[in-house]
Amino acid sequence: MLVLARHLNESIMIGDDIEVIVVAVQGDQVKLGIRAPRSVAVHRKEIFEEIQRENLRAAQARGDAAAGAEILKKTMGKKPSQKPDTQNS
């Protein structure tokens, strides 16, 4: 892990287009500003981890749904038994 010391209003660059700026220091809390392209997702770690858990749950549910759909296709694919035509008069 790279550890850098920064003062208020100082920043670090990540690659060419992501800047992390120290915008406030209050007691044991530091506020950071992040400039990044809209295509770059920026989340607090606890939010990122929750997103990952939800994505995993959704992927598992899709797998369950896909298996259910396959069973349904097999069941629905069977032809019903034909009944005699009683309407010929």
DSSP file (Angstrom, degrees, kcal/mol; ACC not computed):
  #  RESIDUE AA STRUCTURE BP1 BP2  ACC     N-H-->O    O-->H-N    N-H-->O    O-->H-N    TCO  KAPPA ALPHA  PHI   PSI    X-CA   Y-CA   Z-CA
    1    1 A M              0   0    0      0, 0.0     2,-0.5     0, 0.0     0, 0.0   0.000 360.0 360.0 360.0 132.1    0.0    0.0    0.0
    2    2 A L        -     0   0    0      2,-0.0     2,-0.5     0, 0.0     0, 0.0  -0.753 360.0-162.3 -84.7 129.3    1.3    3.4   -0.9
    3    3 A V        -     0   0    0     -2,-0.5     2,-0.4     2,-0.0     0, 0.0  -0.969   9.3-177.4-117.5 125.1    0.9    5.9    1.9
    4    4 A L        -     0   0    0     -2,-0.5     2,-0.5     2,-0.0     8,-0.0  -0.949  20.0-138.6-122.7 140.9    1.1    9.7    1.2
    5    5 A A        +     0   0    0     -2,-0.4     2,-0.3     0, 0.0    -2,-0.0  -0.848  28.4 174.4 -96.5 133.6    1.0   12.6    3.5
    6    6 A R        -     0   0    0     -2,-0.5     2,-0.2     4,-0.1     3,-0.1  -0.977  19.2-143.2-136.7 149.4   -1.1   15.6    2.3
    7    7 A H    >   -     0   0    0     -2,-0.3     3,-2.2     1,-0.2    15,-0.3  -0.542  50.4 -58.9-100.9 173.1   -2.1   18.9    3.9
    8    8 A L  T 3  S+     0   0    0      1,-0.3    15,-0.2    -2,-0.2    -1,-0.2  -0.264 125.7  11.9 -52.0 134.4   -5.4   20.8    3.5
    9    9 A N  T 3  S+     0   0    0     13,-3.1    -1,-0.3     1,-0.3     2,-0.2   0.483 100.4 120.2  70.4   6.7   -6.1   21.7   -0.1
   10   10 A E    <   -     0   0    0     -3,-2.2    12,-2.7    12,-0.2    -1,-0.3  -0.630  44.0-165.4 -93.7 161.1   -3.4   19.4   -1.4
   11   11 A S  E     -A   21   0A   0     10,-0.2     2,-0.3    -2,-0.2    10,-0.2  -0.861  18.0-140.9-139.7 171.0   -4.1   16.6   -3.7
   12   12 A I  E     -A   20   0A   0      8,-2.2     8,-2.7    -2,-0.3     2,-0.4  -0.948  20.1-133.9-129.1 154.9   -2.9   13.4   -5.3
   13   13 A M  E     -A   19   0A   0     -2,-0.3     2,-0.6     6,-0.2     6,-0.2  -0.902   8.2-161.7-110.6 138.6   -3.4   12.2   -8.9
   14   14 A I  E >>  -A   18   0A   0      4,-3.4     4,-1.1    -2,-0.4     3,-0.5  -0.966  69.6 -38.1-117.1 111.3   -4.4    8.7   -9.8
   15   15 A G  T 34 S-     0   0    0     -2,-0.6     3,-0.0     1,-0.2     0, 0.0  -0.367 103.7 -51.4  65.9-153.4   -3.6    8.1  -13.5
   16   16 A D  T 34 S+     0   0    0      1,-0.1    -1,-0.2    -3,-0.1     3,-0.0   0.676 133.5  31.9 -90.2 -19.3   -4.1   11.1  -15.8
   17   17 A D  T <4 S+     0   0    0     -3,-0.5     2,-0.5     1,-0.1    -2,-0.1   0.275  93.3  85.0-132.6  14.4   -7.7   12.0  -14.9
   18   18 A I  E  <  -A   14   0A   0     -4,-1.1    -4,-3.4    18,-0.2     2,-0.4  -0.975  48.6-178.0-121.4 123.6   -8.5   11.2  -11.2
   19   19 A E  E     -AB  13  35A   0     16,-2.6    16,-3.0    -2,-0.5     2,-0.5  -0.973  11.1-162.2-121.9 131.5   -7.6   13.7   -8.5
   20   20 A V  E     -AB  12  34A   0     -8,-2.7    -8,-2.2    -2,-0.4     2,-0.4  -0.966  15.2-169.6-113.8 122.2   -8.2   13.3   -4.8
   21   21 A I  E     -AB  11  33A   0     12,-3.3    12,-3.2    -2,-0.5     2,-0.8  -0.909  25.2-130.2-117.9 136.4   -8.1   16.5   -2.8
   22   22 A V  E     + B   0  32A   0    -12,-2.7   -13,-3.1    -2,-0.4    10,-0.2  -0.770  34.1 169.4 -81.0 111.0   -8.0   17.0    1.0
   23   23 A V  E     +     0   0A   0      8,-2.4     2,-0.3    -2,-0.8     9,-0.2   0.669  59.7   4.6-101.1 -19.5  -10.9   19.5    1.4
   24   24 A A  E     - B   0  31A   0      7,-1.4     7,-3.0     2,-0.0     2,-0.4  -0.967  49.0-161.7-162.7 147.7  -11.2   19.5    5.3
   25   25 A V  E     + B   0  30A   0     -2,-0.3     2,-0.4     5,-0.2     5,-0.2  -0.977  18.0 169.3-131.9 119.5   -9.6   18.0    8.4
   26   26 A Q  E >   - B   0  29A   0      3,-2.9     3,-2.1    -2,-0.4     2,-0.2  -0.919  61.9 -57.1-134.6 106.8  -11.7   18.0   11.6
   27   27 A G  T 3  S-     0   0    0     -2,-0.4    -1,-0.0     1,-0.3     0, 0.0  -0.429 121.4 -15.7  61.1-124.1  -10.4   16.0   14.5
   28   28 A D  T 3  S+     0   0    0     -2,-0.2     2,-0.4    -3,-0.1    -1,-0.3   0.228 120.9  92.9 -96.5  15.0  -10.0   12.4   13.4
   29   29 A Q  E <   -B   26   0A   0     -3,-2.1    -3,-2.9     2,-0.0     2,-0.4  -0.909  53.8-166.9-112.8 136.1  -12.1   12.9   10.2
   30   30 A V  E     -B   25   0A   0     -2,-0.4     2,-0.5    -5,-0.2    -5,-0.2  -0.975   9.8-149.9-118.9 131.6  -10.7   13.9    6.8
   31   31 A K  E     -B   24   0A   0     -7,-3.0    -8,-2.4    -2,-0.4    -7,-1.4  -0.886  15.9-163.5-102.1 131.3  -13.0   15.0    4.0
   32   32 A L  E     -B   22   0A   0     -2,-0.5     2,-0.4   -10,-0.2   -10,-0.2  -0.897  10.5-151.8-115.2 141.8  -11.8   14.2    0.5
   33   33 A G  E     -B   21   0A   0    -12,-3.2   -12,-3.3    -2,-0.4     2,-0.5  -0.903  14.3-158.5-106.0 142.1  -13.0   15.6   -2.8
   34   34 A I  E     -B   20   0A   0     -2,-0.4     2,-0.6   -14,-0.2   -14,-0.2  -0.976   9.4-167.2-128.0 122.5  -12.6   13.4   -5.9
   35   35 A R  E     +B   19   0A   0    -16,-3.0   -16,-2.6    -2,-0.5    -2,-0.0  -0.939  31.3 142.6-105.5 118.7  -12.5   14.6   -9.5
   36   36 A A        -     0   0    0     -2,-0.6   -18,-0.2   -18,-0.2     6,-0.1  -0.985  55.0 -86.4-151.3 155.5  -13.0   11.7  -11.9
   37   37 A P    >   -     0   0    0      0, 0.0     3,-2.1     0, 0.0   -20,-0.0  -0.293  42.2-114.5 -60.3 151.6  -14.7   11.1  -15.2
   38   38 A R  T 3  S+     0   0    0      1,-0.3     0, 0.0     3,-0.0     0, 0.0   0.757 115.0  66.8 -60.1 -23.6  -18.3   10.1  -14.9
   39   39 A S  T 3  S+     0   0    0      2,-0.1     2,-0.6     1,-0.0    -1,-0.3   0.610  85.9  83.0 -74.5 -10.1  -17.4    6.7  -16.3
   40   40 A V  S <  S-     0   0    0     -3,-2.1     2,-0.3     2,-0.0    -4,-0.1  -0.854  78.1-138.7 -98.6 119.7  -15.4    6.0  -13.1
   41   41 A A        -     0   0    0     -2,-0.6     2,-0.5     2,-0.0    -2,-0.1  -0.606  19.1-169.9 -76.5 132.5  -17.5    4.7  -10.2
   42   42 A V        +     0   0    0     -2,-0.3     2,-0.3    -6,-0.1    -8,-0.0  -0.985  16.3 156.9-126.9 120.4  -16.5    6.2   -6.9
   43   43 A H        -     0   0    0     -2,-0.5     2,-0.1     4,-0.0    -2,-0.0  -0.964  47.1-102.7-138.2 152.6  -18.0    4.8   -3.7
   44   44 A R     >  -     0   0    0     -2,-0.3     4,-2.5     1,-0.1     3,-0.5  -0.487  46.5-111.0 -64.5 150.7  -17.2    4.6    0.0
   45   45 A K  H  > S+     0   0    0      1,-0.2     4,-2.7     2,-0.2     5,-0.2   0.887 116.6  52.7 -58.1 -42.3  -15.8    1.1    0.7
   46   46 A E  H  > S+     0   0    0      1,-0.2     4,-1.5     2,-0.2    -1,-0.2   0.853 111.8  46.9 -65.0 -32.4  -18.9    0.0    2.8
   47   47 A I  H  > S+     0   0    0     -3,-0.5     4,-2.5     2,-0.2    -1,-0.2   0.912 111.0  51.8 -71.4 -43.5  -21.2    1.0   -0.1
   48   48 A F  H  X S+     0   0    0     -4,-2.5     4,-2.3     1,-0.2    -2,-0.2   0.914 109.6  49.8 -57.7 -45.0  -19.0   -0.7   -2.7
   49   49 A E  H  X S+     0   0    0     -4,-2.7     4,-2.2     1,-0.2    -1,-0.2   0.883 110.0  50.5 -64.2 -38.3  -19.1   -3.9   -0.6
   50   50 A E  H  X S+     0   0    0     -4,-1.5     4,-2.6     2,-0.2    -1,-0.2   0.904 109.2  51.4 -65.6 -40.9  -22.9   -3.8   -0.4
   51   51 A I  H  X S+     0   0    0     -4,-2.5     4,-2.6     1,-0.2    -2,-0.2   0.917 109.6  50.6 -60.1 -43.5  -23.1   -3.3   -4.1
   52   52 A Q  H  X S+     0   0    0     -4,-2.3     4,-2.2     2,-0.2    -2,-0.2   0.912 110.4  48.8 -61.9 -43.1  -20.9   -6.3   -4.6
   53   53 A R  H  X S+     0   0    0     -4,-2.2     4,-2.4     2,-0.2    -2,-0.2   0.923 112.6  48.0 -62.5 -44.2  -23.1   -8.4   -2.3
   54   54 A E  H  X S+     0   0    0     -4,-2.6     4,-2.6     1,-0.2    -2,-0.2   0.895 110.5  51.5 -64.3 -40.1  -26.3   -7.3   -4.1
   55   55 A N  H  X S+     0   0    0     -4,-2.6     4,-2.3     2,-0.2    -1,-0.2   0.899 110.2  49.4 -63.1 -40.0  -24.8   -8.1   -7.5
   56   56 A L  H  X S+     0   0    0     -4,-2.2     4,-2.3     2,-0.2    -2,-0.2   0.925 111.5  48.5 -64.5 -44.7  -23.8  -11.6   -6.3
   57   57 A R  H  X S+     0   0    0     -4,-2.4     4,-2.4     1,-0.2    -2,-0.2   0.911 112.0  49.5 -60.9 -42.5  -27.3  -12.2   -5.0
   58   58 A A  H  X S+     0   0    0     -4,-2.6     4,-2.4     1,-0.2    -1,-0.2   0.899 110.1  50.6 -64.8 -40.2  -28.8  -10.9   -8.3
   59   59 A A  H  X S+     0   0    0     -4,-2.3     4,-1.9     2,-0.2    -1,-0.2   0.897 111.3  48.2 -64.9 -39.8  -26.5  -13.2  -10.3
   60   60 A Q  H  X S+     0   0    0     -4,-2.3     4,-2.3     2,-0.2    -2,-0.2   0.903 110.8  50.9 -66.7 -40.2  -27.5  -16.2   -8.2
   61   61 A A  H  X S+     0   0    0     -4,-2.4     4,-2.8     2,-0.2    -2,-0.2   0.896 108.4  52.0 -64.3 -39.9  -31.2  -15.3   -8.6
   62   62 A R  H  X S+     0   0    0     -4,-2.4     4,-2.8     2,-0.2    -1,-0.2   0.900 108.8  51.3 -62.1 -39.8  -30.8  -15.1  -12.3
   63   63 A G  H  X S+     0   0    0     -4,-1.9     4,-2.2     2,-0.2    -2,-0.2   0.918 111.3  46.9 -62.7 -43.1  -29.2  -18.5  -12.3
   64   64 A D  H  X S+     0   0    0     -4,-2.3     4,-2.4     2,-0.2    -2,-0.2   0.905 113.4  48.8 -63.8 -41.5  -32.1  -19.9  -10.3
   65   65 A A  H  X S+     0   0    0     -4,-2.8     4,-2.7     2,-0.2    -2,-0.2   0.893 109.8  51.7 -65.8 -39.7  -34.5  -18.2  -12.7
   66   66 A A  H  X S+     0   0    0     -4,-2.8     4,-2.1     2,-0.2    -1,-0.2   0.910 110.4  48.3 -64.3 -41.3  -32.7  -19.6  -15.7
   67   67 A A  H  X S+     0   0    0     -4,-2.2     4,-2.1     2,-0.2    -2,-0.2   0.917 112.7  48.9 -64.2 -42.3  -32.9  -23.1  -14.2
   68   68 A G  H  X S+     0   0    0     -4,-2.4     4,-2.4     1,-0.2    -2,-0.2   0.894 109.9  51.4 -63.0 -40.5  -36.6  -22.7  -13.5
   69   69 A A  H  X S+     0   0    0     -4,-2.7     4,-2.7     2,-0.2    -1,-0.2   0.884 108.3  52.1 -64.5 -38.4  -37.2  -21.4  -17.1
   70   70 A E  H  X S+     0   0    0     -4,-2.1     4,-2.2     2,-0.2    -2,-0.2   0.911 110.1  47.9 -65.0 -42.1  -35.4  -24.5  -18.5
   71   71 A I  H  X S+     0   0    0     -4,-2.1     4,-2.4     2,-0.2    -2,-0.2   0.919 112.2  50.1 -62.5 -43.4  -37.6  -26.8  -16.5
   72   72 A L  H  X S+     0   0    0     -4,-2.4     4,-3.4     1,-0.2     5,-0.3   0.909 108.9  51.7 -62.5 -42.5  -40.7  -24.9  -17.6
   73   73 A K  H  X S+     0   0    0     -4,-2.7     4,-1.9     1,-0.2    -1,-0.2   0.926 111.0  47.7 -59.6 -44.6  -39.6  -25.1  -21.2
   74   74 A K  H  X S+     0   0    0     -4,-2.2     4,-0.5     2,-0.2    -1,-0.2   0.913 116.0  44.3 -63.5 -41.7  -39.1  -28.9  -20.9
   75   75 A T  H >< S+     0   0    0     -4,-2.4     3,-1.0     1,-0.2    -2,-0.2   0.933 117.2  43.8 -67.6 -46.7  -42.5  -29.2  -19.3
   76   76 A M  H 3< S+     0   0    0     -4,-3.4    -1,-0.2     1,-0.2    -2,-0.2   0.720 103.5  67.4 -73.2 -20.9  -44.3  -26.9  -21.7
   77   77 A G  H 3< S+     0   0    0     -4,-1.9    -1,-0.2    -5,-0.3     2,-0.2   0.689  78.4  98.2 -74.0 -17.9  -42.6  -28.5  -24.7
   78   78 A K  S << S-     0   0    0     -3,-1.0    -3,-0.0    -4,-0.5    -4,-0.0  -0.505  80.4-120.6 -72.0 137.7  -44.4  -31.8  -24.2
   79   79 A K        -     0   0    0     -2,-0.2     3,-0.1     1,-0.1    -1,-0.1  -0.604  26.6-118.2 -79.4 135.6  -47.4  -32.2  -26.4
   80   80 A P        -     0   0    0      0, 0.0     2,-0.1     0, 0.0    -1,-0.1  -0.366  39.7 -90.8 -68.3 153.4  -50.7  -32.6  -24.6
   81   81 A S        -     0   0    0      1,-0.1     2,-0.3    -2,-0.0     0, 0.0  -0.420  47.3-115.9 -64.8 139.1  -52.5  -35.9  -25.2
   82   82 A Q        -     0   0    0     -2,-0.1    -1,-0.1    -3,-0.1     3,-0.0  -0.578  23.7-145.1 -82.0 138.4  -54.9  -35.5  -28.1
   83   83 A K        -     0   0    0     -2,-0.3    -1,-0.0     1,-0.1     3,-0.0  -0.735  30.9 -94.1 -98.0 149.2  -58.6  -35.9  -27.4
   84   84 A P        -     0   0    0      0, 0.0     2,-0.9     0, 0.0    -1,-0.1  -0.325  40.5-111.1 -61.8 144.1  -61.0  -37.4  -30.0
   85   85 A D        +     0   0    0      1,-0.2     3,-0.4     2,-0.1    -3,-0.0  -0.682  42.1 170.2 -79.6 108.2  -62.7  -34.9  -32.3
   86   86 A T        +     0   0    0     -2,-0.9    -1,-0.2     1,-0.2     0, 0.0   0.348  60.3  79.7-100.5   4.5  -66.3  -35.0  -31.2
   87   87 A Q        +     0   0    0      2,-0.0     2,-0.9     0, 0.0    -1,-0.2   0.388  59.2 110.1 -96.6   4.2  -67.4  -32.0  -33.2
   88   88 A N              0   0    0     -3,-0.4    -3,-0.0     1,-0.2     0, 0.0  -0.709 360.0 360.0 -80.9 108.5  -67.7  -33.8  -36.6
   89   89 A S              0   0    0     -2,-0.9    -1,-0.2     0, 0.0    -2,-0.0   0.353 360.0 360.0-122.6 360.0  -71.4  -34.0  -37.4
